[in-house]
Amino acid sequence: MFASIVILALFLGGSSRLLAASTAGAAPVFPVKPSANGRYLADQNGAPFFIQGDSPWDLMVQLTKSDTERYLEDRRQKGYTAIIAELMEKKYSDNPPYNKEGNAPFTTPGDFSTPNEAYFVHIDWVLSKAAEKGILVFLFPCFLGYDAGTDGWWAEVNANGATKCRNYGRYLGNRYKSFKNVIWIHGGDYSPPPGSAGESYVLEILLGIKDSDPTKLHTFHGRRYTTALDQAAFTSYMDLDAVYPGDDLAKAQPGDPYQGSLKAYHRTNFKPHFLIEARYESVSGADEGGTYTADRGRLRRQAYWANLSGSTGHFFGNHPVWPLRPGWDGPRGIGSPGNQDMERLRPVFASRAWHTLLPDQNHTVVTAGYGVFGQSDYVTAGRTGDGSLVMAYVPPTGTEKRTLTVDMTRLSGRVEAKWFNPANGAYKTVAGSPFENSGSRNLTTPGDNGTGTNDWVLVLEIAPSSFTPTDATKGRSGGARAVP
């Protein structure tokens, strides 16, 4: 049966469109797992799992059940496949650490050995609802806090010590071992000092979870400019690498999503990696104590950069959605312009073999016009191993047109060339397409995409007519190709 699906998919337009014909839009079968080659996540049927993530950090405590279901259903309908949330909140909810039903996580405040059943029953319910809607939950057992500050539980971790932290982990592992849509995230805006007692206590929570449930995947959210595998004490327990960039492109450290993502991709001990957090869409201009506003172009840039640098997906963030403050359910929250741009992003990848794209960091496909590595004008690109698909993201640099030079010989047949507008979801066919896969060709963006920015996605796909018929496809107008 699978062979028939493959042949049909290729008949319809090449291996780059395999997902469109077989798995795109299908509900994932949890739990997810690293793919056989360790480059992306897949569900239990082997279908590639693209993380289209949202960041409602306070979901477990800030919303009523009816609002929680409304939020999750909206995310499902708009193509989100994952969320990130804290199991317990310390600062930003209306009444921390209490949830909307008035229950705290511990019957004795801050004492990890006294879990409150009523509190965790609600967590159970939220996770079950997310599973019903095909949503994967990246869950913090104990968010440490930015720079170990008052927004996290670093002080309590140290006060509880090794035994209580280990037993708390065992409690969580046992309670949630039957929930197949959970991935555990450790840390939380902080990388514990190497060799410190606190670091060992955080590790005890992880080990306690694994004592009770050795099957769950784990990752880490440290300080900015790090990835999960940078946390030496935790590296051997990490199943996923999480990229946490900054936004200072002048830093020597990987300060933007593509540098951090490429760093993760090129590790010798690589794991599937994803963009865990970048800059958020800010409505008021004062998000997390800052004074910036993350414009739409910047939000698109960081997402497409990561996803064309070998990532298995990304998380988007919006204020007021992350603390679920008033307005989260309106046009400035889940209906915001940034959210709408993210809704347009997933179909571009999910309808194609995104999981087989190899980062074009050596510029063998896009050979000129790609900007400067380390700067905001840099073009990230990827090519499938069989040459059936090339995708390249041209980030916003104003409103003027930009020209890329593409080595067409890197594709394996006649090429359909299109520009995708990430600001409205429309495709524009390049004049003269399809092209022969010979020589080099200059391809120029259309310029302003209608929003005062000039970011575009170049999509080069093998035209159906370029396939050679085989015995398996005689009598059809298409042909079969090797699946990467």
Secondary structure, 3 states (H helix, E strand, C coil): CHHHHHHHHHHHHCHHHHHHHHCCCCCCCCCCEECCCCCCEECCCCCEECEEEECCCCHHHHCCHHHHHHHHHHHHHCCCCEEEEECCCCCCCCCCCCCCCCCCCECCCCCCCCECHHHHHHHHHHHHHHHHCCCEEEEECCCCCHHHCCCCCHHHHHHHHHHHHHHHHHHHHHHCCCCCCEEEEEECCCCCCCCCHHHHHHHHHHHHHHHHCCCCCEEEECCCCEEHHHCCCCHHHCCCEEEECCCCCCCCCCCCHHHHHHHHHCCCCCCCEEECCCCCEECCCCCCCCCCCCCHHHHHHHHHHHHCCCCCEEECCEECCCCCCCCCCCCCCCCCHHHHHHHHHHHHHHCCCHHHEEECCCCCCEEECCCCCCCCCCCEEEEECCCCEEEEEECCCCCCCCEEEEEHHHCCCCEEEEEECCCCCCEEECCCCCECCCCEEEEECCCCCCCCCCCEEEEEEECHHHCCCCHHHCCCCCCCCCCC
